[in-house]
Amino acid sequence: MRTLLPFLLIVLVCPLMMIFMMRGMHGGHDDHTEQPKQPSLFDQPDPRDARLAELEREVAELRDAREPSEPSRR
């Protein structure tokens, strides 16, 4: 029985410690108020997207302005 006692203590203490640790991780906050969302880099538009759209419009304008007799290079 003496050799079994340390094993039983560990087995019984482990779930109790898990409960207390999980409660501690949540900070004991019972109110479910919405925290303000922090801005993320992914929420902001990428400036390269605007530049890409601008360049695509410019390419389209140049293709439209090109004389129809010129052969296409694609």
TAVENZI-V744701 format. One record per residue. RES is the residue in three letters. PHI is phi in whole degrees, 0 to 359 (none if undefined). OMEGA is omega in whole degrees, 0 to 359 (none if undefined). D_CENTER is the distance of its C-alpha to the mean C-alpha in Angstrom with 2 decimals. Layout:
res = {RES:RES}
phi = {PHI:PHI}
omega = {OMEGA:OMEGA}
d_center = {D_CENTER:D_CENTER}
//
This chain:
res = {MET:ARG:THR:LEU:LEU:PRO:PHE:LEU:LEU:ILE:VAL:LEU:VAL:CYS:PRO:LEU:MET:MET:ILE:PHE:MET:MET:ARG:GLY:MET:HIS:GLY:GLY:HIS:ASP:ASP:HIS:THR:GLU:GLN:PRO:LYS:GLN:PRO:SER:LEU:PHE:ASP:GLN:PRO:ASP:PRO:ARG:ASP:ALA:ARG:LEU:ALA:GLU:LEU:GLU:ARG:GLU:VAL:ALA:GLU:LEU:ARG:ASP:ALA:ARG:GLU:PRO:SER:GLU:PRO:SER:ARG:ARG}
phi = {none:295:283:277:299:300:297:296:297:296:295:281:283:302:295:295:296:298:298:294:291:293:296:293:293:278:73:68:281:267:281:253:285:283:278:297:283:281:294:245:296:283:281:271:292:279:296:291:296:294:295:297:297:297:293:295:296:296:297:296:297:294:293:292:280:292:293:294:283:286:288:284:261:280}
omega = {180:180:180:184:178:179:179:179:179:181:180:182:184:180:178:178:179:180:181:180:179:178:179:179:180:175:179:179:177:180:183:179:181:177:178:182:178:180:181:176:181:179:183:179:179:181:179:178:179:180:179:178:178:180:178:176:180:178:179:178:180:177:179:182:182:180:182:182:180:178:178:183:182:none}
d_center = {52.13:51.48:49.29:47.32:46.64:43.96:42.10:42.30:41.11:37.97:37.31:37.86:35.99:32.79:31.71:32.80:30.76:27.68:28.25:28.76:25.77:23.41:25.06:24.70:20.95:20.67:22.98:25.55:24.14:25.89:25.09:22.07:21.69:18.54:17.06:16.33:12.75:12.05:11.51:8.58:9.62:7.90:10.06:13.11:15.22:15.92:19.61:20.32:19.94:22.77:24.83:24.50:25.68:28.49:29.62:29.61:31.81:34.06:34.51:35.38:37.90:39.46:39.84:41.49:43.77:44.86:48.32:48.50:51.05:48.61:47.32:43.61:42.06:39.39}
//
